[in-house]
Amino acid sequence: MTFILGLLQPFALKMLAWGAVAVSVLGALFYIKRMIETGAKAEERLATTTRNLEVSRDQLKAAADRPRTRDELADKLRDGSF
C-alpha cells in the first residue's frame, strides 16, 4: 500500500502544480478581458462627454450671437442672416 502511495504522490504534486498554472492563466485572461471592457466604457464616456461639450459650446455661441434688441432682430430677419 505504501508503495502505491509513493508512486501516486509525485503525480499528485505535478497535477497540483499544473492546476495552479491553469488557475493563474485563467485569472490573467479574465483580468485582461475586464481591462478591455473598462477601456471600452471609458472610450464611450469620452465620446459622450465630447458630444455634450460640443452641444453646450454651440448653444453658448448661439446665445452670444443672438440679437439684443427688437431692431437688431428685425434687421437680421430683413437681411436673411438669422
N, C-alpha and C positions, 0 to 999 in steps of 0.2 A: 504494500500500500504506500509506503513512504517513497518507494522507487517511482511510482506513478505520479505522486505529488511533486517529486523532484523534477520530473520531466515536464509537468504542466506549469510549474512556477515561472520559468523563463518565458514561455509562451504567453502567460497571463500578463507579465510585465511588458512584453512587446505590444500586446493588444491595448493595454492601458496607455502606453506611450503614443500609439497611433490614434487612439481615441482623443487624447489631449491635443494632438496635432489637428485632427479633424474639427474639434470644437473651436480651436484658435482660428483656423481658416474660415469657418462659418461666421464666427464673430467679426472677423475683419471684413468679410463680404457684406454682412448686414450693416456694419458701420459705414462702409463706402456707399451703400445704397441710401442710407439715411442722409449722408452728406450731399449726395446728388439731389435728393428731394428738397433738402433745405436750400440748396443753391437755386433750384428752380423756383421755389417760393419767393426767395429774395429777389430774383430777377423779375418776377411778376409784380411784386410790391413796388420795385423801382419803376417799372413801366407805368403802373397806375399812378404813382406819385408824380412822375414826369407829365403824364397827360393832364392830371389835375392842376399842376402848376401852369401849364400852357393855357388852360381854360381860364384860370384866375388872371393870368397876365393879359389875356385878350379882353377880359371883362374890365380890368383896370384901364387898359388903353382906350377902350370904347367910352368909359366914363370920363376919362381925361379929355377926349376929343369931342364930347357932346356939346351941343350949342348951349350957351349960358342964358341967353335971353330969347324971347319970342321973335325978336327981329332977326337974330342970328339963325334961328330955326327956319324962318320964312325965307331968308336969303339962301340957305342950303337947299331948301325944297325947290326954289326957283332955279337954282344953278344945276340941280340934279346930282349934287355931290353927297347927298345924305343917303 
